[in-house]
Amino acid sequence: MLAAMPESQPVLTPISEAAIFLVLTVRPGAEDDVRDVLGDVRALERSVGFRRPEGELKCVAGIGDALWTRLFGADASRPAGLHPFVELNGPVHHAPSTPGDLLFHLRARRMDLCFELAQRLMERLRGFATVVDEVHGFRSFDERDLLGFVDGTETLAGARPDDVIIGDEDPAFAGGSYVIVQKYVHDLQTWDAMTVEEQERTIGRTKLSDIELPDDVKPPDSHVALTTITDPDGTERRMVRYNMPFGRVGVGEFGTYFIGYARTPDVIEQMLRNMFLGTEEAAHDRVLDVSTALTGTLFFVPDADFLDDIPDAGPAQSQAQAPESASDAPAPPDVDGSLGIGGLRG
C-alpha cells in the first residue's frame, strides 16, 4: 500500500491582494530557538488568520542550504535540489547571490493580516535572526506590474500540484517544494521613454490587451520568449510565480519581487540562465536593460507535517567543522531601497 503524500504548505493558492516577503539570516548558536519557531509557524498563522477568515491568510516558510546543515547536522539527509543560489555573470547583466537562511512568504487579501503575522514571527525570532530584506507587495490594478504590463498571465493557468510539489523522485522530502526569490528595481525613466511598440517587443505581449505576440513577431530576446522553458520534446516545464509590485515613491524606488515555486529548482535556474547568459538566438533578456536584480536566494519549502513535527538536531558540530552560513556571505548591495535592496514579475 502506497504511503499517503504529506500535506504541503500553501504553495498553490490564488493570487492575493497583499504580501510581505521576509528574508532572514540566523545567528550562530540560535539554531534550536529557530527550530522551535518553525514548529509554531502554522499555529501562528491559524491564530492570526482565524480573526478574519475571509482574508485567506497564508504563510510559506523556506529553509536555506546553509541553515539546513546547521539545523539538522552535516550527516542528515537533505533535499536533493537544495543548494545555494547560483550567481550568474552575463556579458552585460548580473544576477547576484545574496544571504538568506529563512524565507517567510506571507500573503492575504488584506495587508493588516500579513503585517500582524509578520509582527508575531519577528517577536518570536528577535535575538535569534536578523531581517536582511523585507518587502511589502501590493496588487496593482488588473494584475499589472509597475512597467504597465499584466504580469503572471500564465503562471496559474493549468498549474497542477505536480508542477511544484516534490513526489517519488525524492521520497524523503515528498510534499515539499523549492522557491527562488529575487528583487529587481526598474529604471522607469528609461522605460517610459520607449514607445509602446518597443515595450511590447521587450515583453513579448501587447500592453493593453495582454495578448502574446505571434512567434514570427515576438523577438527571441523578449521576456516571454526567454522565460518559457521546454524539454527537448517540446513539453513546457512549469513553475508557479506570485510576483508582486512594490516601491517607495519618495525615493524613486519602483520594482517587483520575483518569487517562483517549482518541483525542482532546475526549471527556474534554466529560466534565469536564459535571461542573464542568453541563448543561441538572444544575448540576454531585453527586460534586464531596464530592470536590475539586487538579490537572489534559493530555499527548500518542507511539507507542513515536517514543520509540525520538525526533526531534532543531528550530532553537534564543532565550530571548525560547521559549514559557512549564509549569514557570513557578503551583504546585499548598499542601495537606497526597502532594506537596501527591488523586482520583475516574470
C-alpha positions as CSV (number, residue, x, y, z in Angstrom):
1,M,0.0,0.0,0.0
2,L,1.4,3.4,-1.0
3,A,2.0,5.9,1.8
4,A,-0.1,9.0,1.7
5,M,1.5,12.1,0.4
6,P,2.4,14.5,3.2
7,E,0.4,17.7,3.4
8,S,2.1,20.5,1.6
9,Q,2.5,24.1,2.7
10,P,0.0,26.5,0.9
11,V,2.1,26.9,-2.2
12,L,-0.7,26.7,-4.7
13,T,-3.2,29.4,-3.8
14,P,-5.0,32.2,-5.8
15,I,-3.1,35.5,-6.3
16,S,-3.5,37.7,-3.3
17,E,-4.1,41.4,-2.9
18,A,-1.2,41.9,-0.4
19,A,2.0,40.1,0.5
20,I,5.1,40.5,2.8
21,F,8.4,38.8,1.9
22,L,10.8,38.4,4.8
23,V,14.4,37.0,4.3
24,L,16.4,36.4,7.4
25,T,19.8,35.2,8.5
26,V,20.1,33.1,11.7
27,R,22.7,34.0,14.3
28,P,25.2,31.3,15.2
29,G,24.0,29.3,18.3
30,A,20.3,30.2,17.7
31,E,19.5,27.0,15.7
32,D,17.5,25.4,18.5
33,D,15.4,28.5,19.0
34,V,14.7,28.9,15.3
35,R,13.7,25.2,15.1
36,D,11.1,25.9,17.8
37,V,9.7,28.9,15.9
38,L,9.5,26.9,12.7
39,G,7.5,24.3,14.5
40,D,5.0,27.0,15.6
41,V,4.6,28.8,12.2
42,R,1.4,27.1,11.3
43,A,-0.1,27.7,14.7
44,L,0.7,31.4,14.5
45,E,-0.8,31.5,11.0
46,R,-4.0,30.0,12.4
47,S,-4.2,32.3,15.4
48,V,-3.9,35.4,13.2
49,G,-6.0,34.2,10.3
50,F,-8.9,32.9,12.4
51,R,-9.7,36.5,13.3
52,R,-10.5,37.3,9.7
53,P,-11.0,34.0,7.8
54,E,-12.3,35.8,4.7
55,G,-8.8,37.4,4.5
56,E,-7.3,34.0,3.5
57,L,-4.0,34.5,5.3
58,K,-1.3,32.1,4.2
59,C,2.3,31.7,5.2
60,V,5.0,29.6,3.5
61,A,8.3,29.0,5.3
62,G,11.5,28.1,3.4
63,I,14.9,27.0,4.7
64,G,18.2,27.9,3.0
65,D,21.1,25.5,2.2
66,A,23.5,26.5,5.0
67,L,20.8,26.6,7.7
68,W,19.6,23.2,6.8
69,T,23.0,21.8,7.7
70,R,23.1,23.9,10.9
71,L,19.6,22.8,12.0
72,F,19.9,19.1,11.3
73,G,23.6,18.2,11.1
74,A,26.1,17.6,8.3
75,D,25.2,13.9,8.1
76,A,21.4,14.4,8.0
77,S,19.5,13.6,4.8
78,R,18.8,16.7,2.7
79,P,16.5,17.6,-0.2
80,A,18.1,16.6,-3.5
81,G,17.8,20.0,-5.1
82,L,18.8,22.2,-2.1
83,H,21.9,24.3,-2.8
84,P,23.0,28.0,-2.6
85,F,21.5,30.3,-5.3
86,V,23.9,30.2,-8.3
87,E,25.3,33.7,-9.1
88,L,25.1,34.5,-12.8
89,N,27.6,36.8,-14.5
90,G,26.4,37.5,-18.1
91,P,28.2,39.6,-20.6
92,V,26.0,42.6,-19.7
93,H,23.8,41.7,-16.7
94,H,24.5,40.2,-13.3
95,A,22.2,38.0,-11.0
96,P,23.8,38.2,-7.5
97,S,23.6,35.5,-4.8
98,T,22.7,37.2,-1.5
99,P,22.3,36.0,2.1
100,G,19.2,34.1,3.3
101,D,18.7,31.4,5.8
102,L,14.9,31.7,6.2
103,L,12.1,32.9,4.0
104,F,8.6,33.8,5.1
105,H,6.2,34.4,2.3
106,L,3.0,35.9,3.8
107,R,0.0,36.7,1.6
108,A,-3.6,37.6,2.2
109,R,-6.5,39.6,0.8
110,R,-5.6,42.3,3.4
111,M,-2.3,43.8,4.3
112,D,-3.2,44.0,8.0
113,L,-3.2,40.2,8.3
114,C,0.2,39.9,6.7
115,F,1.5,42.7,8.9
116,E,0.1,41.1,12.1
117,L,1.6,37.7,11.3
118,A,5.0,39.3,10.4
119,Q,5.0,41.0,13.8
120,R,4.3,37.8,15.7
121,L,7.0,35.9,13.8
122,M,9.6,38.6,14.5
123,E,8.6,38.8,18.2
124,R,9.5,35.1,18.4
125,L,12.7,35.4,16.3
126,R,14.0,38.6,18.0
127,G,17.6,38.0,19.1
128,F,17.8,34.8,17.0
129,A,17.6,36.0,13.5
130,T,18.2,39.3,11.5
131,V,15.9,40.5,8.7
132,V,18.2,41.2,5.7
133,D,15.3,42.0,3.3
134,E,11.7,43.0,3.9
135,V,9.3,43.8,1.0
136,H,5.6,44.8,1.3
137,G,4.0,43.9,-2.0
138,F,0.6,45.1,-3.4
139,R,-1.8,44.0,-6.1
140,S,-1.8,46.7,-8.8
141,F,-5.0,47.3,-10.8
142,D,-5.7,44.4,-13.2
143,E,-2.6,42.4,-12.2
144,R,-0.2,44.8,-13.9
145,D,3.4,45.4,-12.7
146,L,4.9,48.8,-12.5
147,L,6.1,48.5,-16.1
148,G,2.4,48.6,-17.0
149,F,2.1,45.1,-18.3
150,V,-0.2,42.3,-16.9
151,D,2.2,40.0,-15.0
152,G,1.8,36.3,-14.5
153,T,-0.9,35.7,-17.1
154,E,0.2,32.0,-17.5
155,T,1.5,31.3,-14.0
156,L,-1.6,29.7,-12.6
157,A,-3.3,28.7,-15.8
158,G,-3.5,25.0,-15.6
159,A,-1.0,24.8,-12.8
160,R,-1.0,21.5,-11.0
161,P,0.5,20.2,-7.8
162,D,2.8,18.1,-9.9
163,D,4.4,21.3,-11.2
164,V,5.5,22.5,-7.8
165,I,5.3,19.6,-5.3
166,I,8.1,17.0,-4.9
167,G,7.0,13.4,-5.5
168,D,8.5,10.0,-5.6
169,E,11.8,11.3,-7.2
170,D,12.8,12.4,-3.6
171,P,10.6,10.3,-1.3
172,A,12.1,11.5,1.9
173,F,11.0,15.1,1.0
174,A,7.8,14.4,-0.9
175,G,5.3,17.1,-0.4
176,G,7.9,19.8,-0.3
177,S,8.9,22.3,-2.9
178,Y,11.6,24.8,-3.9
179,V,11.4,28.5,-4.1
180,I,13.7,31.2,-5.6
181,V,13.3,34.8,-4.8
182,Q,14.9,37.9,-6.4
183,K,14.3,41.6,-6.2
184,Y,14.5,43.9,-9.2
185,V,14.3,47.6,-9.4
186,H,13.1,49.3,-12.6
187,D,14.5,52.3,-14.4
188,L,11.1,53.8,-15.2
189,Q,12.6,56.9,-16.8
190,T,14.2,54.9,-19.5
191,W,11.2,52.6,-19.8
192,D,8.7,55.4,-20.1
193,A,10.8,57.0,-22.8
194,M,10.3,53.9,-25.0
195,T,7.4,53.7,-27.4
196,V,4.6,51.2,-26.6
197,E,5.7,49.1,-29.6
198,E,9.3,48.9,-28.2
199,Q,7.9,47.9,-24.8
200,E,5.7,45.2,-26.3
201,R,8.7,43.8,-28.2
202,T,10.7,43.8,-25.0
203,I,8.0,41.9,-23.0
204,G,6.6,39.8,-25.9
205,R,3.0,40.7,-25.2
206,T,0.6,43.5,-26.1
207,K,0.4,46.1,-23.4
208,L,-3.3,46.9,-23.4
209,S,-4.9,43.5,-24.2
210,D,-2.2,41.3,-22.8
211,I,-2.0,39.0,-25.9
212,E,1.2,37.1,-26.5
213,L,2.9,38.3,-29.8
214,P,2.9,35.8,-32.6
215,D,6.1,33.7,-32.9
216,D,7.0,35.5,-36.2
217,V,6.8,38.9,-34.5
218,K,8.0,38.2,-30.9
219,P,11.7,38.8,-30.7
220,P,13.9,35.9,-29.4
221,D,15.3,38.2,-26.7
222,S,11.8,39.2,-25.4
223,H,11.0,38.3,-21.8
224,V,8.3,35.8,-22.8
225,A,10.5,34.0,-25.3
226,L,13.3,33.5,-22.8
227,T,11.2,32.6,-19.8
228,T,9.2,29.9,-21.5
229,I,11.1,26.7,-20.7
230,T,10.6,23.5,-22.7
231,D,12.1,20.0,-22.7
232,P,13.7,18.7,-25.9
233,D,10.4,17.1,-26.9
234,G,8.6,20.4,-26.7
235,T,6.9,19.8,-23.3
236,E,6.7,23.0,-21.3
237,R,8.3,22.9,-17.9
238,R,6.3,24.8,-15.4
239,M,6.7,26.9,-12.3
240,V,4.3,29.0,-10.3
241,R,5.1,32.7,-9.7
242,Y,3.5,35.0,-7.2
243,N,5.3,38.2,-8.1
244,M,4.3,41.5,-6.5
245,P,4.9,45.2,-7.3
246,F,6.5,47.3,-4.5
247,G,8.1,50.7,-4.2
248,R,8.6,53.9,-2.4
249,V,7.7,57.0,-4.5
250,G,9.6,59.4,-2.2
251,V,12.9,57.9,-3.2
252,G,12.0,56.8,-6.7
253,E,12.1,53.1,-6.0
254,F,9.9,51.0,-8.3
255,G,10.2,47.3,-8.5
256,T,8.7,43.8,-8.5
257,Y,9.5,41.0,-6.2
258,F,10.0,37.8,-8.2
259,I,9.1,34.6,-6.3
260,G,8.9,31.3,-8.1
261,Y,8.0,27.8,-6.8
262,A,8.8,24.6,-8.6
263,R,9.2,20.9,-8.1
264,T,12.9,21.2,-8.9
265,P,14.9,24.4,-8.9
266,D,16.3,23.4,-12.3
267,V,13.4,24.9,-14.2
268,I,13.8,28.3,-12.6
269,E,17.5,28.2,-12.9
270,Q,17.3,27.5,-16.6
271,M,15.0,30.5,-17.0
272,L,17.5,32.7,-15.2
273,R,20.4,31.4,-17.3
274,N,18.4,32.2,-20.4
275,M,17.7,35.7,-19.1
276,F,21.2,36.6,-17.9
277,L,23.5,34.5,-20.0
278,G,21.5,34.4,-23.2
279,T,20.8,31.6,-25.7
280,E,21.9,30.9,-29.3
281,E,19.2,33.3,-30.5
282,A,19.4,36.0,-27.9
283,A,22.2,37.8,-26.0
284,H,20.0,38.4,-22.9
285,D,16.5,39.3,-21.8
286,R,15.6,42.8,-23.0
287,V,13.9,43.5,-19.8
288,L,17.2,43.4,-17.9
289,D,18.2,46.6,-19.8
290,V,15.7,48.4,-17.5
291,S,15.4,46.1,-14.5
292,T,18.3,45.3,-12.2
293,A,18.5,42.2,-10.0
294,L,19.6,43.1,-6.5
295,T,19.1,39.8,-4.6
296,G,18.9,36.1,-5.3
297,T,18.3,33.2,-2.8
298,L,17.1,29.6,-3.0
299,F,15.1,27.9,-0.3
300,F,13.6,24.4,0.3
301,V,9.9,24.5,1.4
302,P,9.3,21.5,3.6
303,D,5.9,19.9,3.8
304,A,3.5,21.0,6.5
305,D,3.8,17.8,8.5
306,F,7.6,18.3,8.7
307,L,7.1,21.8,10.2
308,D,4.5,20.5,12.7
309,D,7.0,17.8,13.9
310,I,10.3,19.3,13.0
311,P,13.3,16.9,13.5
312,D,15.8,17.3,16.2
313,A,19.3,18.4,15.6
314,G,21.9,15.9,14.4
315,P,25.2,15.3,16.1
316,A,26.7,18.6,17.3
317,Q,29.3,20.1,15.0
318,S,32.4,21.9,16.3
319,Q,32.9,25.5,15.2
320,A,35.7,24.3,13.0
321,Q,33.5,21.8,11.2
322,A,30.4,23.9,10.9
323,P,29.7,24.9,7.3
324,E,29.8,28.6,6.3
325,S,26.4,30.1,6.9
326,A,24.7,32.4,4.5
327,S,24.9,34.8,7.4
328,D,28.6,35.1,6.6
329,A,28.1,35.8,2.9
330,P,28.6,39.3,1.6
331,A,25.9,41.7,2.5
332,P,23.5,42.9,-0.3
333,P,24.4,45.9,-2.2
334,D,24.0,49.2,-0.4
335,V,21.1,50.6,-2.4
336,D,18.6,53.1,-1.0
337,G,15.5,50.9,-1.1
338,S,13.4,48.7,1.1
339,L,16.0,47.5,3.5
340,G,18.7,48.3,0.9
341,I,17.6,46.2,-1.9
342,G,13.8,45.7,-5.7
343,G,11.8,43.1,-8.8
344,L,10.3,41.9,-12.0
345,R,7.2,39.9,-12.3
346,G,8.1,37.1,-14.7
